[in-house]
Amino acid sequence: MSRVLVGVSGGIAAYKACELIRGLRTREHEVRVATTQNALRFVSSLTLQALSGHAVRSELFSLSQESEISHIELADWADVAIVAPATAGFLARIAHGMADDLLATICLALRAPLIVAPAMNVNMYRHPATQANLDVLAKRGVRIVGPDRGELACGWEGEGRLVAVEELLGAVEQALDPGTYQGEVVLVTAGPTAEAVDPVRVLTNRSSGKMGFALAEQAARRGAEVILVAGPVGLPTPYGVQRMNVESAAQMQQAVMDALDRATIVIMAAAVADYRVAERAREKIKRETQDVLTLELLRNPDILAELVPRKGGRTVVGFAAETERVLENARAKLERKGCDLIVANDVARQDTGFDVDRNAVWILGPGGNDVVEVPAAAKQEVAARILDRIRQVRDA
Ligand code: C5P
């Protein structure tokens, strides 16, 4: 858990700061909010307070606000600060080291990493003054995220949109990164696979992909190059991650084998379908033609088991989703598949496991006797603990 200072300046995208704060809290970061006066014309102090769990600071010379936490204390408190949205005017002020309002003053006093996420009209963004200010900030080590291209609230089309919240979250976590995965290439599989029955129907499972995506994101933020082989899920691609979308187990196997040479660590978090339909119907199967439909299923290749003999110096991590005798089954799986670590989770529990944002796992080490328990926490936090363990095993 880290301390994140969220700065909000006065643009139409200010409402997205609410989602950013929520996302940071979900990932169990502590959040404090400081805004410009104009930001509060777009989003209320009450909303920001309710989401962050703390009073919001917006005035430099407010005795009541200063008595709760002074602007210097706030700057010292932060492990990282992010200003989203950062307007053209705000960027100009901090580029020139001005201390004419609370947020700019905090930025001047800040020693932690600062991230800014510009959002403005495309012409304001392209203006040489704004570009020069961004240059100055970048040279000074400020991290600049975005903007994205697209339709803008002002009616223009082009660069100027605030980047997606996921990208902001990724940038925050990357800034907090101790860099322990620098030089590693991490291959992660995530999500379910979908095995076609006919052109419209598939056989699939309840995996949401959230655990695998969290692992990919956390590995990227620790400095790894990450290749994410994703089954059909609607999740956004984490910041800095290279994604390959696949549908079937066969496609997943191909994608994994293609990327294997480059990988130093392989994490198989996908819930691969065990069977595929022997013969996929060319046309949509009509219900009028048959009362009982029998599908012949063939066993899919076990990607993990086939990969282990080729693993060389790589660290290979499997997952075991179990509904009973979790540790016992996971231990047997570790043995049978020959991977370095197995992450076991009890998917019979309602509050953790499949398709929810939290998880609780056991990480079984080499030999199966060495078990690290990770109690229920946000999947991002669980992913961080799994990566800590992988690092230990690789460094041992
Ligand atoms: O045997 P079981 O399906 O429980 O094993 C789970 C582990 O094996 C997971 O890491 C999963 O990604 C991997 N697996 C695989 N190919 C399959 C089935 C599972 O790589 N066909």
Residues whose N, C-alpha, C, O or C-beta is under 5 A from the ligand:
A	BS01	C5P	M268 A269 A270 A271 V272 A273 N300 P301 D302 I303 L304 V317 G318 F319 A320
